[in-house]
Amino acid sequence: MNNEKNNGKESTLSLRGRTFTGTVVSTKMSKTITIEWERRKHIPKYGRYEKRRTRIHAHLPEGAIAEIGDIVRVQETRPISKTKTFIFIENLSKKPKKE
């Protein structure tokens, strides 16, 4: 479980529900990252598939590090704000550094 500080008090966020793996596409917001992953949707009329994207906002706890391009795992939790219902769990791979 992840801990979050609220005015000096320690509180625990309950992790429940779905878990997703995606790529970090934005870290511009404070304590928030935007994650994206592609999925394929079947189009019956043409018998083919099209690519679609899903984007979600996830809470980034203190001490956790995620940069654009990293592949991360997030899990559902109680609503933290209007758009955040997921929390960062772990960084699966760092993006390669350019030399």
Residue, then its C-alpha position, 0 to 999 in steps of 0.5 A: m500500500n502507498n502512503e500519502k501525507n495530509n497535513g502531517k498525518e499519515s494516511t493510506l490509500s486503498l488499492r483496488g480494481r484494475t491495473f494498467t501498464g502504459t507509457v508516460v506522456s506528460t509530467k507537467m502537472s504537480k504530483t500527476i503523470t499522464i499515461e497512455w496505451e494503445r489498444r485495437k478496436h475491431i471494425p466489423k464492417y471492414g473486418r479490420y482493426e484500428k488503433r485507439r489510445t487511452r489516456i489517464h491521469a495518475h497520482l505520483p507519490e513523493g519520492a517516486i520518479a517517472e519521466i516521459g517515455d518510461i513504462v509504468r504500472v498504475q492501479e485504481t484507487r479511490p478518487i483523488s481529484k476530479t480526474k485522478t483515480f489511479i496511483f503510480i505503483e512502479n516504474l517497469s523500464k527507464k527510457p534509454k539515455k541519449e549520448 
